[in-house]
Amino acid sequence: MNTIKISTLFLAFLLVTVGINTYAEETGKSQVSPNETIAHIERAKTELSRSDFMPPSEHLKAARRSSEQVTGNPDTVKKANASIIQAQIKANQGDTKAALEELNKALELYKSLKPE
């Protein structure tokens, strides 16, 4: 009888410990800083302002990928991600000025997410 109580307590302790660790891992992974996205946006802006013949598709793609992992205010994240998508569309169409405007919007939104 004593062995059953000890085994039950050990099992309960083990389950609680695993649950706490799992929760900590999940919440830790969801807190992604926008720094990487901001860096890609700034590189894309630099390439666009040089008026290269090829659009800065690699940096825009990287910014778009990293923007999907950024957390914060959901409305701000959604608007910033939409601006990156619009900038990518405008860059592919050759409208450099509009693409730069969209990237500037996204940059402002992501900088507002960063803790000061």
Beta strands, then each sheet from edge to edge (+ up, - down):
end
